[in-house]
Amino acid sequence: MSVWFVTGASRGLGAEITREALDRGHSVIATARDASVVLRAYPQEPDRLLAVNADVTEPEQLMAAVEAGLAKFGRIDIVVNNAGYGLIGAVEEISDQAARALFDVNVFGVLNTLRATLPTLRAQRSGHVVNIGSVGGFVTAPAAGLYGASKFALEGVSEALHGELAPLGVRVTIVEPGGFRTDFLSSLSMRVEPASIADYLAGAGPVREALAGYDGSQPGDPAKAAKAIVDITQVADPPLRLQLGADAIERVEAKLDLVRRELDQWRHVALSTGT
């Protein structure tokens, strides 16, 4: 059985991953800004669950969570970087404060978690880092540019980690979910900047309106997503990228087709710049 370290474990996909891992007999160090929320889901706290208060923007709290987990379980095998939130608004409408706060959690929070956990995985010469990204980190849309940018950054970090950690026996997978029926689109996980610039009503407005009515009707089942994520950690050769949901596959395939068409169309310009 493995020992899991899950950030953002109090709700949404993090809670589902925690439950699925526990149901399969694994142990979980479940971190959240309020660990009591995690414990409320398990009135009879199992011995294999350690819920710890840890905000991913606070490196000292993450280090303390790792130390507590190692003291209880002796090792960490799977690190799930799940903590994060969404931000809606046209790029120009997003304030500097909102953009920096988003990156503090979605990007720097992941880096903080990696710095806290990777020394253990490297010392063990084994383990698996699972970064919960988004299909929006592969192909973004109007009104989701800053959120997409934070997940694009996570794609870059994951690609580099994949090459850096492979010689040490540590695997890396970035998960790219489409729409799942978590609370991601609720006010708990989605922040919305005011539509303050009329010129963007045509470009960003339709996405704002669509997302506002989408909460609870997403096609993806979060329990099935958690099962797929736990499954992928148990295969010998896991993928670098794992798309979840038919909508994610559709959006990825559409972008790949577009990139190929543009590459072919403008290949002569690219090649003209060589010596």
Legacy VTK file of the C-alpha trace (Angstrom):
# vtk DataFile Version 3.0
C-alpha trace
ASCII
DATASET POLYDATA
POINTS 275 float
0.000 0.000 0.000
1.117 3.560 -0.759
1.203 6.744 1.299
-0.470 9.700 -0.419
0.109 13.410 0.194
-2.879 15.375 -1.131
-3.265 19.154 -1.099
-6.699 20.751 -1.226
-8.175 17.570 0.231
-11.216 19.099 1.935
-13.504 19.226 -1.096
-13.855 18.714 -4.816
-11.499 16.399 -6.625
-9.032 16.397 -3.718
-11.683 14.973 -1.401
-12.635 12.334 -3.970
-9.005 11.284 -4.461
-8.556 11.048 -0.694
-11.644 8.862 -0.372
-10.686 6.602 -3.279
-7.153 6.086 -1.945
-8.437 5.272 1.550
-11.075 2.900 0.152
-8.310 0.964 -1.590
-6.313 0.574 1.599
-3.758 3.318 1.059
-2.756 5.858 3.696
-3.353 9.573 3.103
-1.806 12.744 4.467
-4.682 15.072 3.614
-3.841 18.749 3.772
-6.263 21.653 3.686
-6.462 25.169 5.035
-9.003 23.738 7.496
-8.276 20.073 8.193
-11.417 19.764 10.312
-13.433 19.795 7.082
-11.588 16.663 5.985
-12.242 14.964 9.309
-15.963 15.714 9.180
-16.189 13.390 6.181
-14.790 10.556 8.338
-16.589 10.531 11.736
-14.635 7.419 12.674
-11.206 8.705 11.715
-9.321 5.799 10.112
-5.773 5.102 11.253
-4.646 5.511 7.663
-5.801 9.156 7.473
-3.769 12.074 8.780
-5.524 15.422 8.241
-3.208 18.411 8.579
-3.780 22.158 8.390
-1.611 23.473 5.576
-2.046 26.424 3.249
0.020 25.843 0.085
1.103 29.489 0.131
2.825 28.884 3.490
5.986 26.764 2.991
6.498 26.243 6.725
3.050 24.680 7.065
3.771 22.283 4.208
7.099 21.266 5.728
5.325 20.608 9.035
2.716 18.502 7.240
5.425 16.426 5.576
7.209 15.930 8.893
3.965 14.860 10.564
3.231 12.453 7.733
6.680 10.904 7.851
6.442 10.558 11.622
3.165 8.652 11.282
3.680 6.631 8.091
7.452 6.613 7.496
7.305 7.471 3.813
5.457 9.343 1.054
4.808 7.653 -2.275
2.268 9.750 -4.177
2.128 13.554 -4.129
-1.088 15.061 -5.504
-0.953 18.800 -6.146
-4.654 19.522 -6.209
-5.089 22.821 -4.335
-6.133 25.637 -6.638
-8.985 27.804 -7.822
-10.353 29.475 -10.945
-10.538 33.088 -12.094
-12.883 34.479 -14.716
-12.450 37.751 -16.582
-10.909 39.145 -19.735
-7.142 39.444 -19.477
-7.201 43.246 -19.312
-9.985 43.179 -16.708
-8.018 41.065 -14.245
-6.384 43.206 -11.578
-2.737 42.756 -10.715
-3.745 41.735 -7.195
-6.128 39.036 -8.466
-3.591 37.684 -10.950
-0.809 37.455 -8.371
-3.092 35.827 -5.804
-4.077 33.197 -8.386
-0.478 32.375 -9.257
0.466 32.290 -5.578
-1.862 29.305 -5.141
-1.986 27.597 -8.551
1.720 27.865 -9.385
3.822 28.883 -6.395
1.690 26.690 -4.120
2.689 23.708 -6.251
6.347 24.720 -6.111
6.123 25.040 -2.327
4.606 21.558 -2.092
7.264 20.093 -4.360
10.077 21.601 -2.307
8.554 20.069 0.803
7.937 16.584 -0.593
10.529 15.896 -3.285
13.467 15.399 -0.896
11.615 12.359 0.474
10.803 10.938 -2.963
14.356 11.515 -4.175
15.816 9.808 -1.118
13.516 6.831 -1.663
14.346 6.753 -5.399
10.650 6.118 -5.997
7.320 7.871 -6.067
4.836 9.630 -8.316
3.969 13.322 -8.585
0.430 13.936 -9.849
-0.247 17.553 -10.747
-3.924 18.367 -11.175
-4.003 20.760 -14.087
-6.871 21.398 -16.472
-7.712 21.038 -20.129
-7.608 24.833 -19.800
-3.865 24.438 -19.311
-3.569 22.966 -22.806
-6.115 25.094 -24.632
-7.623 28.157 -22.990
-10.559 30.395 -23.898
-11.717 34.005 -23.642
-12.467 35.017 -20.043
-10.257 32.200 -18.742
-6.872 33.494 -19.850
-5.265 34.060 -16.454
-6.548 30.768 -15.045
-5.335 29.042 -18.204
-1.970 30.765 -17.860
-1.566 29.377 -14.343
-2.290 25.878 -15.635
-0.054 26.369 -18.691
2.705 27.151 -16.174
1.943 23.894 -14.397
2.298 22.072 -17.732
5.780 23.516 -18.144
6.790 22.618 -14.610
5.482 19.078 -15.083
7.320 18.530 -18.378
10.601 19.623 -16.832
10.034 17.563 -13.689
9.324 14.525 -15.825
12.828 14.673 -17.265
14.521 15.670 -14.027
12.965 12.988 -11.839
12.823 10.029 -14.241
16.490 9.055 -13.642
15.699 8.978 -9.913
12.783 6.566 -10.282
10.133 9.233 -9.622
7.297 9.531 -12.128
5.283 12.622 -13.063
1.785 12.934 -14.503
-0.239 16.068 -15.164
-3.987 15.506 -15.206
-6.070 17.614 -17.606
-9.724 17.323 -16.557
-12.586 18.766 -18.537
-15.780 19.737 -16.763
-16.567 17.709 -13.641
-19.423 18.061 -11.172
-17.313 19.354 -8.286
-17.810 22.748 -6.669
-15.168 24.262 -8.954
-17.599 26.660 -10.626
-19.169 27.717 -7.335
-18.080 30.780 -5.386
-15.972 28.461 -3.206
-13.516 27.782 -6.037
-14.194 30.347 -8.757
-13.506 34.060 -8.486
-15.067 36.389 -11.022
-13.697 39.793 -11.926
-16.337 42.405 -12.861
-17.019 42.857 -16.563
-15.630 46.376 -16.473
-14.661 46.925 -20.125
-17.551 46.986 -22.583
-15.332 46.145 -25.556
-14.882 42.611 -24.192
-18.588 41.767 -23.977
-18.455 40.092 -27.383
-15.300 38.083 -26.763
-15.465 37.179 -23.083
-19.159 37.689 -22.390
-20.448 34.412 -23.863
-17.964 32.391 -21.801
-18.921 34.256 -18.630
-22.602 33.506 -19.264
-21.994 29.857 -20.156
-19.928 29.176 -17.042
-22.480 30.882 -14.812
-25.118 28.349 -15.849
-22.818 25.321 -16.055
-22.288 24.609 -12.349
-23.736 21.219 -11.450
-24.385 20.152 -15.024
-20.839 19.291 -16.060
-20.573 15.925 -17.825
-17.779 14.482 -15.663
-18.284 12.301 -12.579
-15.663 13.301 -9.959
-15.724 9.869 -8.287
-14.823 8.257 -11.624
-12.087 10.855 -12.123
-10.603 9.972 -8.740
-10.689 6.274 -9.644
-8.850 6.975 -12.912
-6.215 9.040 -11.104
-5.576 6.362 -8.483
-5.479 3.729 -11.250
-2.818 5.619 -13.190
-0.463 5.613 -10.211
-0.515 1.816 -10.212
0.651 1.209 -13.792
4.274 0.556 -14.668
4.556 3.303 -17.307
2.119 6.137 -16.537
1.565 8.930 -19.074
2.984 12.409 -18.720
-0.469 13.774 -19.590
-3.831 12.272 -18.730
-6.951 13.903 -20.153
-10.197 13.188 -18.301
-13.573 13.499 -19.988
-14.776 13.433 -23.584
-14.887 17.249 -23.580
-11.198 17.384 -22.674
-10.294 15.022 -25.495
-12.348 17.069 -27.968
-10.656 20.333 -27.014
-7.154 18.840 -27.082
-7.710 17.230 -30.481
-9.084 20.494 -31.900
-5.997 22.406 -30.769
-3.624 19.768 -32.115
-5.377 19.998 -35.489
-5.107 23.802 -35.447
-1.420 23.754 -34.536
-0.700 21.257 -37.309
-2.563 23.354 -39.899
-0.750 26.539 -38.877
2.603 24.771 -38.797
2.073 23.481 -42.323
0.742 26.819 -43.603
3.599 28.907 -42.219
6.407 26.368 -42.385
8.082 28.311 -45.201
8.303 31.397 -42.977
9.796 29.405 -40.097
12.364 27.779 -42.368
13.256 31.083 -44.031
14.887 32.323 -40.823
17.680 29.739 -40.845
21.224 30.327 -42.019
LINES 1 276
275 0 1 2 3 4 5 6 7 8 9 10 11 12 13 14 15 16 17 18 19 20 21 22 23 24 25 26 27 28 29 30 31 32 33 34 35 36 37 38 39 40 41 42 43 44 45 46 47 48 49 50 51 52 53 54 55 56 57 58 59 60 61 62 63 64 65 66 67 68 69 70 71 72 73 74 75 76 77 78 79 80 81 82 83 84 85 86 87 88 89 90 91 92 93 94 95 96 97 98 99 100 101 102 103 104 105 106 107 108 109 110 111 112 113 114 115 116 117 118 119 120 121 122 123 124 125 126 127 128 129 130 131 132 133 134 135 136 137 138 139 140 141 142 143 144 145 146 147 148 149 150 151 152 153 154 155 156 157 158 159 160 161 162 163 164 165 166 167 168 169 170 171 172 173 174 175 176 177 178 179 180 181 182 183 184 185 186 187 188 189 190 191 192 193 194 195 196 197 198 199 200 201 202 203 204 205 206 207 208 209 210 211 212 213 214 215 216 217 218 219 220 221 222 223 224 225 226 227 228 229 230 231 232 233 234 235 236 237 238 239 240 241 242 243 244 245 246 247 248 249 250 251 252 253 254 255 256 257 258 259 260 261 262 263 264 265 266 267 268 269 270 271 272 273 274
